[in-house]
């Protein structure tokens, strides 16, 4: 038994953790408990040193001192303020008026408003609940098919998963050791493509099943001409300016994601104040919700650090690497197996749990296979987006069920989600087939002018001024300088000549 434990500790730890999660034990405590329990067993068996847990304080403090994670409360707070200040309602009414004469106009409006909310809030729950409360009764009132209406609302809300400033992309960048700005930039084109795939699906429904998506009746289109233009300008320009303030400054390298989040939170407060929607109760509610979500994320991350300490200590990462690199098909086989695995795990785990548990194990394997980690992170993020839409455990479906009228059946919500899950799976295939959708603009070569390169090679006067280990002596006290070649100058010139030749 002891020999079996020693030789199979890594798979036993992983299987135990999965078992804890499947029985519904809280994720953060399941991770930490497994890490500590098997760490003690490993010490007892001689696999691990007793000094193992001395590293825990440093690992936990590393979570607390991680500047990247500061962006999470900023973007969460920004999204909650905007959602509770009535921005979604104003946007939906205005865009609904613009698209009203078209079949499926309300559905188009929901998708575009969902994308705008995703680009300003970054929180799936806020987007789905807002759209469910505001748009679902209107769509049902004007004769939209129930399954299609619920599917559109749930799917457009999940755009906050992949469209910057997505919270999951911040966590993905942290887990893969990459820049949040690069992750945001890489996700932008796939998010836009996915949005237009939703639009394309609604357009096909309007062509083949026009009775499912009737146009808005003339009596409901109250704004026309100049009034509609002014309404669209005053409603859509402020959130678009906020998007540019946050994402534009991050993409241009002017601000870090944390600084962009702080500017976004400030801008959301100003927008709510201008709309006269900001109150002490709203502010308190947003701060409480932000604190709860941030604490939830940090607790899971701390638990993941405790788990990974033991798992890596027993060479669990090597076990995973050997398991996945030995798959037939090389890189393609790895990608197929990983995406199928993540898709199946998404039935039971949400994106936070997948990001903290699965991604740290897959990242080193992807890097060993030469896969670009930014592209790999975006690919996993799109795949994990299905975790919100999977019947019967999709969180977006739960959020929508909580605000949907009693006349809407739960089975309608589930069936409405399935076409959009298929669209998301198609998007995963497109990213595998066309990685340029992510890497475009990220792989620009930096031009170096070799004529401006300076190589400073320190030289030694064997104890004199400027020698190795000798303190510098002020010029006034130093010996008179002689006009002789500086030692090492010939070597410097030779290296520069070689670099110039290679540059040609």
Secondary structure as the mmCIF struct_conf table of DSSP 4:
data_model
#
loop_
_struct_conf.conf_type_id
_struct_conf.id
_struct_conf.beg_label_comp_id
_struct_conf.beg_label_asym_id
_struct_conf.beg_label_seq_id
_struct_conf.end_label_comp_id
_struct_conf.end_label_asym_id
_struct_conf.end_label_seq_id
HELX_RH_AL_P HELX_RH_AL_P1 UNK A 2 UNK A 7
TURN_TY1_P TURN_TY1_P1 UNK A 8 UNK A 8
HELX_RH_AL_P HELX_RH_AL_P2 UNK A 9 UNK A 22
TURN_TY1_P TURN_TY1_P2 UNK A 23 UNK A 24
HELX_RH_AL_P HELX_RH_AL_P3 UNK A 27 UNK A 45
TURN_TY1_P TURN_TY1_P3 UNK A 46 UNK A 46
BEND BEND1 UNK A 47 UNK A 48
TURN_TY1_P TURN_TY1_P4 UNK A 50 UNK A 51
HELX_RH_3T_P HELX_RH_3T_P1 UNK A 52 UNK A 55
HELX_RH_AL_P HELX_RH_AL_P4 UNK A 56 UNK A 64
TURN_TY1_P TURN_TY1_P5 UNK A 65 UNK A 65
HELX_RH_3T_P HELX_RH_3T_P2 UNK A 67 UNK A 69
HELX_RH_AL_P HELX_RH_AL_P5 UNK A 70 UNK A 84
TURN_TY1_P TURN_TY1_P6 UNK A 85 UNK A 86
HELX_RH_AL_P HELX_RH_AL_P6 UNK A 87 UNK A 99
TURN_TY1_P TURN_TY1_P7 UNK A 100 UNK A 101
BEND BEND2 UNK A 102 UNK A 102
TURN_TY1_P TURN_TY1_P8 UNK A 103 UNK A 104
HELX_RH_AL_P HELX_RH_AL_P7 UNK A 105 UNK A 121
HELX_RH_AL_P HELX_RH_AL_P8 UNK A 124 UNK A 141
TURN_TY1_P TURN_TY1_P9 UNK A 142 UNK A 143
HELX_RH_AL_P HELX_RH_AL_P9 UNK A 146 UNK A 157
HELX_RH_3T_P HELX_RH_3T_P3 UNK A 158 UNK A 161
TURN_TY1_P TURN_TY1_P10 UNK A 162 UNK A 162
BEND BEND3 UNK A 163 UNK A 165
HELX_RH_AL_P HELX_RH_AL_P10 UNK A 167 UNK A 176
TURN_TY1_P TURN_TY1_P11 UNK A 177 UNK A 177
HELX_RH_AL_P HELX_RH_AL_P11 UNK A 180 UNK A 208
HELX_RH_3T_P HELX_RH_3T_P4 UNK A 210 UNK A 212
BEND BEND4 UNK A 213 UNK A 213
HELX_LH_PP_P HELX_LH_PP_P1 UNK A 214 UNK A 217
HELX_RH_3T_P HELX_RH_3T_P5 UNK A 218 UNK A 220
HELX_RH_AL_P HELX_RH_AL_P12 UNK A 225 UNK A 243
HELX_RH_PI_P HELX_RH_PI_P1 UNK A 244 UNK A 248
HELX_RH_AL_P HELX_RH_AL_P13 UNK A 249 UNK A 251
TURN_TY1_P TURN_TY1_P12 UNK A 252 UNK A 253
BEND BEND5 UNK A 254 UNK A 255
HELX_RH_AL_P HELX_RH_AL_P14 UNK A 257 UNK A 274
TURN_TY1_P TURN_TY1_P13 UNK A 275 UNK A 276
HELX_RH_AL_P HELX_RH_AL_P15 UNK A 280 UNK A 313
TURN_TY1_P TURN_TY1_P14 UNK A 314 UNK A 315
HELX_RH_AL_P HELX_RH_AL_P16 UNK A 316 UNK A 325
TURN_TY1_P TURN_TY1_P15 UNK A 326 UNK A 326
BEND BEND6 UNK A 327 UNK A 327
TURN_TY1_P TURN_TY1_P16 UNK A 328 UNK A 329
HELX_RH_AL_P HELX_RH_AL_P17 UNK A 330 UNK A 345
TURN_TY1_P TURN_TY1_P17 UNK A 346 UNK A 348
BEND BEND7 UNK A 349 UNK A 349
HELX_RH_AL_P HELX_RH_AL_P18 UNK A 351 UNK A 357
TURN_TY1_P TURN_TY1_P18 UNK A 358 UNK A 358
HELX_RH_AL_P HELX_RH_AL_P19 UNK A 359 UNK A 368
TURN_TY1_P TURN_TY1_P19 UNK A 369 UNK A 370
HELX_RH_AL_P HELX_RH_AL_P20 UNK A 373 UNK A 385
HELX_RH_3T_P HELX_RH_3T_P6 UNK A 386 UNK A 388
TURN_TY1_P TURN_TY1_P20 UNK A 389 UNK A 389
TURN_TY1_P TURN_TY1_P21 UNK A 391 UNK A 393
HELX_RH_AL_P HELX_RH_AL_P21 UNK A 395 UNK A 403
BEND BEND8 UNK A 404 UNK A 404
TURN_TY1_P TURN_TY1_P22 UNK A 406 UNK A 407
BEND BEND9 UNK A 408 UNK A 408
HELX_RH_AL_P HELX_RH_AL_P22 UNK A 410 UNK A 433
TURN_TY1_P TURN_TY1_P23 UNK A 435 UNK A 435
HELX_RH_AL_P HELX_RH_AL_P23 UNK A 436 UNK A 439
TURN_TY1_P TURN_TY1_P24 UNK A 440 UNK A 442
BEND BEND10 UNK A 443 UNK A 443
HELX_LH_PP_P HELX_LH_PP_P2 UNK A 444 UNK A 447
HELX_RH_3T_P HELX_RH_3T_P7 UNK A 450 UNK A 452
BEND BEND11 UNK A 462 UNK A 464
TURN_TY1_P TURN_TY1_P25 UNK A 465 UNK A 466
TURN_TY1_P TURN_TY1_P26 UNK A 468 UNK A 469
HELX_LH_PP_P HELX_LH_PP_P3 UNK A 470 UNK A 472
TURN_TY1_P TURN_TY1_P27 UNK A 475 UNK A 477
BEND BEND12 UNK A 478 UNK A 478
HELX_LH_PP_P HELX_LH_PP_P4 UNK A 479 UNK A 481
BEND BEND13 UNK A 483 UNK A 483
HELX_LH_PP_P HELX_LH_PP_P5 UNK A 485 UNK A 486
TURN_TY1_P TURN_TY1_P28 UNK A 487 UNK A 488
HELX_RH_AL_P HELX_RH_AL_P24 UNK A 489 UNK A 503
#
